[in-house]
Every structure is written in C-alpha cells, then in structure tokens.
C-alpha cells in the first residue's frame, strides 16, 4: 500500500520507518529540554515577579518611589490598588496604579533614624 503512495521510498531505503525504540530516544531529549526551559526562563521570572509583588504590597505612606514611566514622588495616600503621589516642589498630586511602581527608595523617617545611630 505504501509503495503506491510513496514509490520513491523503495529507492531510498524502503518503507520501514524508525523502530519504536529509535522513536523513544527523542523523549528523554524533549524532557531535558523542557526542564532546561523551566530552570532558565520560567523559574527566575517567577522569583522576580514574587519579589516585585512583595515590594508593592509593603508600600507605606512616606516612601519615595519611582514608577515604570519615570515619575518620582512620595506616597501620601494608599487606596486598594492605587497610590496618591506627591511630586515636585509645587506638590503636584498624581493617582497611579500600584503595578506601575518600579522601585522604592528608603523612607525619609528611616534615613533620619540611620543618621541618629
């Protein structure tokens, strides 16, 4: 039957495909590749995401932060998933989402405590 569908197969070595044992040789390679992808890509990204979530959940009033868009300011109020920032010398107030916080600097109170010690 295969000779009718694939007549050129006889010329290149017959219609017999790889044996079952030869086919199973790819399975360990696929498993190793999957584990490699997990440990090199997924796991570090999960760790980084967990650290960012923890940082955002521990925000407090008075923290100096920078956002993903480059805005710098001091937190003056925290509401659920939003923050009210005070920026600049004219004390402009901005409402931003918590997920937009990129980094937190030390609080002013903490810096004063460090200077006293």
Beta strands, then each sheet from edge to edge (+ up, - down):
strand 1: 64-67
strand 2: 72-79
strand 3: 82-87
strand 4: 92-97
strand 5: 101-104
sheet 1: 4+ 3- 2+ 1- 5+
end
